[in-house]
Amino acid sequence: MKYMDEYRDRKLIDNLVGQITKRASRPYTFMEVCGGHTMAIHKFGIPSLLPGGIRLKSGPGCPVCVTAKTYIDRAITYARMPDVIVCTYGDLLRVPGSRGSLYDQRAKGSDIRMVYSLLEALRVAREHPNRRVVFLGIGFETTAPGSAVGILQADRERLSNFFVLSSHKLMPPAMDAIAEDGVAIDGYLCPGHVSTITGSAMYRHIAEDYGLACVVSGFEPSDILQSLLMLIVQLEAQQPKVEIQYKRAVRPEGNIKARNFMDQVFVPRDDWWRGLGELKNSGLAIRKEYQHHDAEYAMPVEVTTQEEDHGCICGEVLKGHSEPTDCPLFASACNPVHPIGACMVSSEGACQAFYKYKRYE
Amino acid sequence: MSERILLSHGSGGELTHRLIEELFVAHFDNDQLRKLSDSSLLGRRNDEILFTTDSYVVDPIFFPGGDIGKLSVCGTVNDLAVAGAQPAYLSAGFIIEEGFPMEDLRRVVASMAREAKQAGVQIVTGDTKVVNKGKADKIFINTSGVGFLHPHLGSSLNGRGIKEGDKIIVNGHLGEHGLAVLAAREDLQISSQIHSDCASLNGLINKILNQVEGVRMMRDLTRGGLATVMCELAGQANIGIHLEEDDLPAGEQVKGLCEMLGLDPLYLANEGKFVAMVDARSADKMMDVMRADPLGRNARVIGEVVEEHPSRVVMQTRIGGRRIIEMLTGEQLPRIC
């Protein structure tokens, strides 16, 4: 396929692996913080190509995995209301809340629809003026501008039956928390899509304060291998800094227009991350001006949630302290058909990626 | 006939009789049906009999490359053919939602008749029920099929004798049915040129069984796609399966749309594809036979049976990495057949 095959060329890949092997004078551990990277790494079998000393850990970059249980419980509470249609990205359907998932709730008769974009949810709201439509807004800086535009559009159209339940999160506070926590990594494979919006400047203090190498990477195998090589070159020269490998999509200043939409609609707040706990200014709340489209404000409900899972070590996996196989539940009680922890739910989750692509190696 | 299906079309009375005679018998046209008896007498034969059933609920009912009628014939024909049977007779049961347009039913039935003729099978018995509006979605079809074991085979193709070195062959491009149906859904608003591969495979499979020795087993690649079938086979026969990503046949449009939607052609449904395991010595002959047929034009050897990793499927990725292939979990796309 054009514009795709070029990045999957065997010779190019072999060359990059050769250079990585040659340049790395000691073992290195890097963390990819984007779920898309986790997927690509396992889909293409990249770990099986790397020399033994180079290890990759999966960070908290799967939005579904870090979504708090209470969020799922709240969404299910809305779904139970007879006049409500819940619209969600497919990945969220199977995430377990305290008492079942949206998937289970749909089987009980609730109107829960899978959408590929927020525009579909807006259409549902237009087509059902007598019902309330709640869109589950999850994701990082990548999807938050889309939700912002959707809310602005609903506001312009006076779609008074359209609401967003925001669990949008910001990536840098999580990367800070992991660096702060002293996780043994040498550098970050920085998220490609998040960085198209945020730009690369926000990683500078991670390199400066914690001495971690940072490279913003694309999603093709040659992108990832080139980024790993760039990380190694930085560290071999003892000059950790921020570089962009994914130049065809990411500019240092990011996408200013998209950020303006985000700022117009959202305001940062402290937020709960499954596995990481509460992180300061790490989530996005809908501003007062648009609270008539904010499900939390306009449709208040009481939910009681128990956040902890017995025996599940998703938090340790997200922080890179543990491998999925360290978990007593992994591949026995917890598997993709019956996920217990959130990392097993999403195809971008570290545990599911591990289960699918690496379990027997 | 009225323009829409009414509850009384399924009541067994006057309207039911007219529907049967003017629509079903007229299109499916054969001696058995014309007798309008409760059961069809199929006569006496000395061969091994194979029997199968499947229900069809695809949404939308018309999609590029096919419709629910065509699908309900070739799906059941293929289930028989891959087991080594020569399909002969089908039944057809319809569950129709009240208010369903008669014109659409006519199109579906005509399509079934066309596909049955193409595949050389007769639809010899049937049933129609109509349910209240909202109690079913437009139309559901069940077909059961009877076939007779191919004369060159001693038993159905159950994978007996699979051994290390056997080649794995697929008859063409993967993922077309799944994506054609997905793209045809109004709520997605994707425009594509992808057509469903929906086709009866019994002709091609008959040629293979006539000419090629050492065919160990065949499976059609419907829901769950190639990946799921490979995992099932590896588990059931306790063999290791090695696949080469570079050799998996898929069209450019399928690959492109999959990249865009985050889907994997390995897991997408097909309705005119099958995978065969064959003695390595017969692989070339098998490829020749397949490629001479329009339904096998893009056939490829995609991997082989290996001694390592019993009951697991491992794929060498196109960049040279290794990856474990697992069964589909959950549903990639609901209601695709």
Boltz contact constraints between the chains, C-beta under 6 A:
constraints:
  - contact:
      token1: [A, 1]
      token2: [B, 252]
      max_distance: 6.0
  - contact:
      token1: [A, 1]
      token2: [B, 255]
      max_distance: 6.0
  - contact:
      token1: [A, 1]
      token2: [B, 256]
      max_distance: 6.0
  - contact:
      token1: [A, 8]
      token2: [B, 318]
      max_distance: 6.0
  - contact:
      token1: [A, 8]
      token2: [B, 319]
      max_distance: 6.0
  - contact:
      token1: [A, 13]
      token2: [B, 319]
      max_distance: 6.0
  - contact:
      token1: [A, 44]
      token2: [B, 317]
      max_distance: 6.0
  - contact:
      token1: [A, 44]
      token2: [B, 319]
      max_distance: 6.0
  - contact:
      token1: [A, 44]
      token2: [B, 321]
      max_distance: 6.0
  - contact:
      token1: [A, 45]
      token2: [B, 317]
      max_distance: 6.0
  - contact:
      token1: [A, 45]
      token2: [B, 321]
      max_distance: 6.0
  - contact:
      token1: [A, 45]
      token2: [B, 322]
      max_distance: 6.0
  - contact:
      token1: [A, 45]
      token2: [B, 323]
      max_distance: 6.0
  - contact:
      token1: [A, 46]
      token2: [B, 321]
      max_distance: 6.0
  - contact:
      token1: [A, 48]
      token2: [B, 321]
      max_distance: 6.0
  - contact:
      token1: [A, 48]
      token2: [B, 322]
      max_distance: 6.0
  - contact:
      token1: [A, 49]
      token2: [B, 321]
      max_distance: 6.0
  - contact:
      token1: [A, 221]
      token2: [B, 319]
      max_distance: 6.0
  - contact:
      token1: [A, 336]
      token2: [B, 329]
      max_distance: 6.0
  - contact:
      token1: [A, 337]
      token2: [B, 329]
      max_distance: 6.0
  - contact:
      token1: [A, 356]
      token2: [B, 326]
      max_distance: 6.0
  - contact:
      token1: [A, 357]
      token2: [B, 323]
      max_distance: 6.0
  - contact:
      token1: [A, 357]
      token2: [B, 324]
      max_distance: 6.0
  - contact:
      token1: [A, 360]
      token2: [B, 324]
      max_distance: 6.0
